[in-house]
Amino acid sequence: MSSETPIRILAADDHPLLREGIASLIGTQRDMRLVAEAATGRETIEQFRAVRPDVTLLDIQMPETSGIDALIAIRSEFPTAKIIMLTTYGGDALAQRALKAGAYSYVLKGLVRKELIETIRAAHAGQKRIHPQVASELAAHLGEDTLSDREIEVLTLVAVGNSNKEIGARLSITEETAKAHVKRIIAKLGANDRTHAVTLAMSRGILATTLPSKG
C-alpha cells in the first residue's frame, strides 16, 4: 500500500497504557496512521462518526456502552465499518456475539504485538480472521443449547449471591420457577452445581466478569 494513503485507524480502549502501546505499534508502520482514540463505548461511536476510520480497534469491555453495543451501533449506522474486537480472553459466547454483530476479527490482547498489524491489514482488505484459540472455543460449543435472556438474568442473580427465593422475588416469579430455571442452566452448561455454572459462564463470556452488586 502506498504511504500516501495510509490505513486510518481508531483505537478504542479504556486503558491508556494499551492505547499508548497500540499507538506506538501503529507508529512504526508506514502504511498506517492512528487518527483518533476513545476511552468509552459512547466516545467510540462519536469518534467513528467524526473521523470515519478505515479500521477500528475496539475493546469488548468498555464503560458506559459495552464494546459489543458500540459495535452494533456503529455497524447499524455504517454497515461497511471494519471493526476488530480486542479482548483479554477467548470466551466463545462473547466471540460469537461479536462476530454475529459484524466484527471482522477477534484479537486476544496478549497477542496484540504479535498479530495486530497483520490483522489490521487483513480487515482493511476485507478479510475476516479468527485466532485459532477463539476458533477452538467456538467449535467446542457448536450446537449446544444457548442460554435464553431470562436464564442469563437468573444466572446473574445467582452469581451475586441470591437464593432461589430472592431470585423469584426480584423477577416476580415463584421460587419453584426460579429453581427450575437454575436447574436448566446447570444442565445446559454441563455444570456440577450453581457455583460451577457461574464459573463456566464467566469463562465463556456468557456473564460479564464484572457483576452488579446484590442490592
Salt bridges, closest charged atoms under 4 A:
ASP13 OD1 - HIS15 ND1 3.30
ASP13 OD2 - LYS109 NZ 2.95
ASP14 OD1 - HIS15 ND1 3.22
ASP31 OD2 - ARG121 NE 2.74
GLU37 OE1 - ARG19 NE 2.93
ASP59 OD2 - LYS109 NZ 3.23
GLU64 OE1 - ARG42 NE 3.60
GLU77 OE1 - ARG49 NE 2.98
ASP92 OD1 - HIS141 NE2 3.75
ASP92 OD1 - ARG204 NE 2.72
GLU115 OE2 - HIS131 NE2 3.45
GLU118 OE2 - ARG121 NH1 2.62
GLU144 OE1 - HIS141 ND1 3.07
GLU144 OE1 - ARG204 NH1 3.55
GLU151 OE2 - ARG184 NE 3.59
GLU151 OE1 - LYS188 NZ 2.85
GLU153 OE1 - ARG150 NH1 3.14
GLU166 OE2 - LYS214 NZ 3.32
